[in-house]
Each structure stands twice: as structure tokens, then as C-alpha cells.
Amino acid sequence: PIQFQPPTVCLGRPTTQGLASGGTAAAGEVPVPPRDATLADSIRRLFNARANARRTFTFRSPTGSGSAFTINGDTFKVGTINTRVPLGNVEDWTLVNDSDELHVFHIHQLDFLVMDDGTGRADTLSLRDVVNMPPNSTVRVRIPFSESVIKGLFVYHCHVLFHEDHGMMQSICVYDPKEGPGSCDRWLAGATHAHASQ
């Protein structure tokens, strides 16, 4: 099993006199902000959390004329909610790249922890909202759907723009568990993908 390794920063002699404070770094030094202990604690808690749901998403490139870039065999459709998640869930998502080319998973509104980057290694240095999926690989991420500001409708997709624009995107709704998954339907009225303006 993968073991938690505490985050570390190894960029030379750290200094808090970086650009934000108007200071300068001496030659050979890299400005590094003071380590945020709460971030390290958040990463550790998420790493050790028990996922209460698991999902698998298969990213597939076109295999011939007439086929499309898909996630779980579907292309993006306005007015369709592909994934409904109750607020408070911690989920493990298995991301399968069933293609001979790179895909890049990206989710809006929140961050995740890479539990397996496809080589058996976890990334415990940071939370992310994007991860590479090498050709014919499987990546696993742990996503905390914990912040109430994420309630509503948003998307996840391949961050390769050509793939996204040709269908490799889906809608997700995070809902209040007291209201149930049907409450997501209210978000569909007038739903459009505003990615280009974000």
C-alpha cells in the first residue's frame, strides 16, 4: 500500500523575503512562502480519509471516422448531469485513459489529492485540480466534496482543449444531502458551458 509522506519543500535556502513582501532573494535562493501547516494537515487528513464512494471514468479517443472523444462512452451534452454527489462525500475516482494519447483530467470548483499517478506513487506535496493521464494508464484521485460553496452544477473534462471541445467533458452536480439528488435538476434551467469565459 502507498504510505503517506509529509510534504517538504527543497528549493534551496527558504526565505520569506519574496516578491509579495517587496524583498529580494540572494543569488541561489528561491523565495518560498512560509509553509502552511494547515495545508499539510489537510493533505494528511485527506490521504488517511476513508472514501465513502468510488467511481470509474474511462477517457477514450476516437478510433475511426464518426467516433468522438468520450468519457464513459458519452460526449458532453448541455442539460445532462452525468454525476451527482452529495455534499460531504470523500470519493476515490479511478481515471482510465483507454487511448494511445495523453489526456489531462481537470475538475472545476475544487481540488483533489493524487493517490496513484499511474506508477504507484501518490503526490502528497499538494492538492490539485488537474492531473496528467499518460496513454493507456490508470490514475486514482481522492476528491473531498466538503466545501458548501461548491454546491451546484459544474464540469470535469480533458484539459487538452481540442479533446474538450470535441466532447470529452461531463457535468457534475454537488447537492445538499437533505435535499437529495433530484435537487440538482433546478440547476439545469439555462445551463450552458461557460468555460471559454472563465
C-alpha positions, 0 to 999 in steps of 0.5 A, a space after each residue: 500500500 502507498 504510505 503517506 509522506 509529509 510534504 517538504 519543500 527543497 528549493 534551496 535556502 527558504 526565505 520569506 523575503 519574496 516578491 509579495 513582501 517587496 524583498 529580494 532573494 540572494 543569488 541561489 535562493 528561491 523565495 518560498 512562502 512560509 509553509 502552511 501547516 494547515 495545508 499539510 494537515 489537510 493533505 494528511 487528513 485527506 490521504 488517511 480519509 476513508 472514501 465513502 464512494 468510488 467511481 470509474 471514468 474511462 477517457 477514450 479517443 476516437 478510433 475511426 471516422 464518426 467516433 468522438 472523444 468520450 468519457 464513459 462512452 458519452 460526449 458532453 451534452 448541455 442539460 445532462 448531469 452525468 454525476 451527482 454527489 452529495 455534499 460531504 462525500 470523500 470519493 476515490 475516482 479511478 481515471 482510465 485513459 483507454 487511448 494511445 494519447 495523453 489526456 489531462 483530467 481537470 475538475 472545476 470548483 475544487 481540488 483533489 489529492 493524487 493517490 496513484 499517478 499511474 506508477 504507484 506513487 501518490 503526490 502528497 506535496 499538494 492538492 490539485 485540480 488537474 492531473 496528467 493521464 499518460 496513454 493507456 494508464 490508470 490514475 486514482 484521485 481522492 476528491 473531498 466534496 466538503 466545501 458548501 460553496 461548491 454546491 451546484 452544477 459544474 464540469 470535469 473534462 480533458 484539459 487538452 482543449 481540442 479533446 474538450 471541445 470535441 466532447 470529452 467533458 461531463 457535468 457534475 452536480 454537488 447537492 445538499 444531502 437533505 435535499 437529495 439528488 433530484 435537487 440538482 435538476 433546478 440547476 439545469 434551467 439555462 445551463 450552458 458551458 461557460 468555460 471559454 469565459 472563465 
